[in-house]
Amino acid sequence: MSRHIFAVLTNPVEGREAEFNGWYDDRHVHDILKLPGLVSAQRFRLSPEQSAATPYRYLVVYEIETDDLAETIRDLKAKDGTDEIPATAALASGVLASFFEPIGPLVVRR
């Protein structure tokens, strides 16, 4: 199986951050992880210390293990916004979602 990362950058609608975080933590990541090949998810909030400006305040990183990434993407697109993976009005438009594949080994500090 090939390993991939699915990185999603998002923002909440102004004034709906608590609803946005509740939906993501209590519902959305669990719905996504029901898809074949999706094995883990971890959410991040933008740190106050930055070296450059960014328009996004939240990141979720999903790990995918599959022999057919195109099929996984088709499945995700087909179910996104349905009863299986419902959306929330607390999610601002302009989501940036990208899939990555490793090009080298994981390197850890010695």
C-alpha positions in Angstrom: 0.0 0.0 0.0 1.1 3.5 -0.8 1.1 6.1 2.0 -0.2 9.6 1.3 -1.0 12.8 3.3 -4.1 14.8 2.8 -3.6 18.3 4.1 -6.7 20.6 4.5 -6.3 24.3 5.4 -9.5 26.0 6.7 -11.1 28.9 8.5 -14.3 29.2 10.5 -17.0 31.7 9.6 -16.5 34.9 11.7 -18.2 34.4 15.1 -18.7 30.7 14.7 -15.3 29.3 15.8 -16.7 27.2 18.6 -19.3 25.6 16.3 -16.6 25.0 13.7 -14.3 23.3 16.1 -17.1 21.2 17.6 -18.1 20.0 14.2 -14.5 19.2 13.2 -13.6 17.4 16.4 -16.9 15.6 17.2 -18.1 14.8 13.7 -16.1 15.6 10.6 -12.8 13.8 11.2 -14.6 10.7 12.3 -16.8 10.8 9.2 -13.7 11.1 7.0 -11.9 8.3 8.8 -14.8 5.9 7.8 -13.6 6.1 4.2 -11.4 3.1 3.0 -7.8 4.0 3.2 -8.0 6.9 5.7 -6.1 5.8 8.8 -5.6 8.8 11.0 -6.3 12.5 11.4 -4.7 15.3 13.5 -5.9 18.9 13.7 -3.7 21.9 14.3 -4.4 25.6 15.1 -2.1 28.3 13.7 0.6 29.2 16.3 0.8 32.9 17.3 4.5 33.0 16.4 5.0 33.0 12.6 7.8 33.7 10.1 5.3 34.8 7.4 1.6 35.7 7.1 -0.9 33.0 6.2 -4.6 33.3 5.5 -5.5 30.0 7.2 -5.9 29.4 10.9 -6.5 25.7 10.9 -4.9 22.6 9.4 -6.0 18.9 9.5 -3.6 16.3 8.3 -5.0 12.9 7.3 -2.9 9.8 6.7 -4.0 7.6 3.8 -2.8 4.1 3.0 -4.1 2.9 -0.4 -3.1 1.3 -3.6 -5.5 3.6 -5.5 -5.4 7.2 -4.4 -7.6 8.3 -7.3 -10.4 5.9 -6.1 -10.0 7.3 -2.5 -10.3 10.8 -3.9 -13.4 9.9 -5.9 -15.0 8.3 -2.9 -14.3 11.4 -0.7 -15.7 13.8 -3.4 -18.8 11.7 -3.9 -19.6 11.6 -0.1 -18.5 15.1 0.8 -21.6 17.2 1.6 -23.9 14.2 1.9 -25.5 12.6 5.0 -22.3 10.4 5.3 -20.0 13.5 5.4 -22.2 16.5 6.1 -20.9 20.0 5.9 -21.4 22.8 8.4 -22.3 26.5 7.8 -19.6 27.4 10.3 -16.9 26.4 7.7 -15.7 29.5 5.7 -15.4 29.2 1.9 -11.9 29.0 0.4 -10.8 25.6 1.8 -7.4 24.5 0.5 -7.1 20.7 0.3 -4.1 18.8 -1.3 -2.8 15.3 -1.4 0.9 14.5 -1.0 3.0 11.4 -1.5 6.3 10.8 0.1 9.4 11.3 -2.0 11.9 10.1 0.6 12.2 8.2 3.9 11.1 9.6 7.2 14.2 11.2 8.8 14.4 11.5 12.6 17.0 13.3 14.7 19.8 11.1 15.8 
